[in-house]
Amino acid sequence: MERSSRFISLSGWSGIAAGVCALGGAFTAMQFIEAYNKNTGGMPLGLLEQRLLVAAAITFMTAFISAFIFTYIRSRREGVPVWGKSALRLLFNTAIPLAAGAFVVIRMLQLKEYGLLAPSCLIFYGLALVNGSKYTLGEVRYLGYFQVILGIINLWMPGNGLLFWALGFGILHIIYGMVMWWKYERKQ
């Protein structure tokens, strides 16, 4: 019964790949910010904002695609359909908090409230994981809790958003992926 009601094909490699992509994106963002700070007279703030948005979009897409590929491979190996009922329930239940978070983040960008972007991303992503965890492996819930906690801490540590973003989306995903691989995939 549990196998049919839960999407259990999430791969540990998906988490690791998403974390590596996030660390790459954070490194790229840091390079853009440092270049802007060294040359504040030469680069308009709008150009920095555009570069950071493009880097974020590329990071998200590469993380999503790599996570999907590893999950697809595991799903095929186990003979479980990737887009079964449980996967669709998982997708729907994570999409609601993510969509709400996207609207909040878009509005923050419009208002230039940059100090709240990273904590908001972490909090809404964590809530999405907690909400969707009832349709997949229980460990996803703990990843969600840690994301929310990091986001809340980051609310009181302004100016450190990129560090918290790298910790949450990078390091935590890599640790989560390693735990999932060790627990469910290493014997295969």
N, C-alpha and C positions, 0 to 999 in steps of 0.2 A: 504494500500500500504506500509506504513512504517513497519508494522509487517512482511511483506514478504521480505523486502529488508534489514532489520537489524536483527542482532542476539541479541535478547533482553532477553535471558534466563540466563544471567550472574547473579549469586547469590551474594548478599552482604556477605553471609557466606564464599564464595570463597575468597573474598578479606581479610576477617578477618583471615581465616585459613592460607592463603599465608603469611600474615603479622606475624602471630604467629610462623610459620615455619622459616621465615627469622630471627626473633629475637632469636629463638633457635639456628639457625646456627651461628649467630653473637656471641652469648654467648659461643658456643662451640669453635669457632675460637679464641675468646679472651682467653679462658682457655689454648688452645694450645700455643698461643703466649706468655702468661705469664709463662707457664712451660718452654718454650724455653729460655726466658730471664733470668729466675732464674737458669737455668742449661745449660748455653751456651756451656760449655765444654763437656757435656754429650750427647747432642742430635745434630746430624748433621743437617745443614740447609736443606738438601735434605729431611730428614724425616719430618721436619716441613712443607715443601712445599707439600709433599705427603698427610699429614694429613689434611692440609687446602683444598687441591683439593678434597679429599674424602668427607670432611664435606660440601663443596660447592655443590658437586654432589648430596649428600643425601638430603641436604636442598632443592635444586631445584626439585628433584624428589618428595619429600613429599609435597612440596607446589603445584606442578603441579597436582599430584594425588588428593590431598584434594580439590583443586579448581575444578577439573573435576567432582569429586563426587558430590559436592554441586550444581554445574551447571547442572549436569545430573538429580539430584533430582528435581530441579526447572523446568527444561525442561519437565520432565515427568508429573509433577503436572499441568503444563500449556498446555500439549498436543502438544508441539513444538518439532520437531526432533532435536536432538543434532547436527547431521551432515548434516543439510540442506545446501542449496546454500549460505545462508547468513553466516553461521558458517564457511564454506570453504573459502569464500571471506575474512572473518576476519582473519582466520588462515594464508592464503597466504599473506595478506598485513602486518601482524605483523612478519611473518617469514623472509621477505626480510631484514629489518633492524637488526633483531636478528641474522641472519646468518652472515651478514657483521660484526656485533659487535663481534660475536664468533671468526671470523678469526682475528680480531684486537686483541682481548684478548689473543688468543693462541700465536700470535706473540709476544705480550708483555711478556707473560710467558717465551717464549724462550729467549728473550732478558733480562729477569730478571728486567723489568721495573715495579716493584710491586706498586710503588706510583701512577701509572696511571690506575691500574686495576679497582678499585672501581668507580672512576669518569666515566671511559669508559663504565662500565656495566650500570650505571645509565643513562648515556646519550643515549646509543643505545637502552636500554629498553624503555626509555621515547619516543624516536623517533618511536619505534615500536608501542607504544600505540597511539600516535598521528596519525600515518599512518593508523592504524586499526580502529580508533574511528569512522570513517565515516560508518562503517558497524555494529556498535553496539550503545549502549547508549552514549549520549554526554558527560557524566561525565568522561568517560574513557580518553577523550582528556585532561581534567584538571589534572588527575593523571599523564598523560604523560608529561605535561608542568612542573609540580612540580618535576618530576624525572630528567628532563633535567636541570632545574635550580639548583637542588641540586648537580648534577654531575659537572656542570660548576663551582659552588662555590668551590666544593671539589678540582678542578684542582689547585686552589690557596691556598689550605690548606693541604699541604702534611703531611702525618703521621696521618691523621684523617679518612682514607678511611673506616675503619670498623665502625666508628661512623656514617658516611654519608650513608654507606650501610645499617646499621640498621634503620636509619631514613627513607630512601627511600623505601627499600623493606619491612621493618617491620612496622614502625609507619604509614607511608602514606597509606599502604595497609589496615591497620586496620581502619584508619579514613575513607578511601574510602568505605570499606566494610560496616561500620556502617551507613554511609550516604545512600548507595545504599539499605541497608536493610530497613532503616527508610522510605525512599522515595517510594520503590516499593514492599516490602514484608511484612511489619509489619501487614498489614490489612488482610493478607491471613490466 
